[in-house]
């Protein structure tokens, strides 16, 4: 990525510990705000043979745990793959606390002040 980009990569290995069963990238979004940090979930991929076994949920929960601990708002554009209907993917993110903004889905960290609830829209 671009120089200076802050990126976090998450990996969950397959049961034998050989392959990446699931992988996710989260990238810091540049902003002028000193009060808020936004990270964009740029991908969550689960190898086809491991889909439907909870790997996607497990890797998303790792991201959410870090975001909550660090007070980070997450943003993403749900892009389905492997024949998954877009509405199903959106519903999956909604079950994990994401809501729709103008052009993306966002999730505030747990414990964020209520007065900042509209902040996801500012991006």
URNOR-V414705 format. One record per pair of residues at least 6 apart in sequence whose ideal C-beta (glycine too) atoms are under 6 Angstrom apart, sorted by the first residue. I is the first residue (numbers start at 1). J is the second residue. Records with the same first field share a line. If there is no record, write none. Layout:
I=J + J
This chain:
6=28
7=27
8=26
9=25
10=24 + 59 + 62
11=20 + 23
12=21 + 22 + 55 + 59
14=21
21=47 + 50 + 55
22=46 + 55 + 59
23=45
24=44 + 59
25=42 + 43
26=39 + 41 + 63
27=40 + 42
28=39
29=38 + 40
31=38
36=73
37=72
38=73 + 75
39=72 + 74
40=75
41=74 + 76
44=56
46=55 + 56
60=96
67=74 + 109
68=109 + 110
71=109
72=109
73=108
74=107
75=104 + 106
76=105
77=104
78=89 + 90 + 93
80=86 + 89
93=105
97=107
98=105 + 107
101=120 + 121
106=120
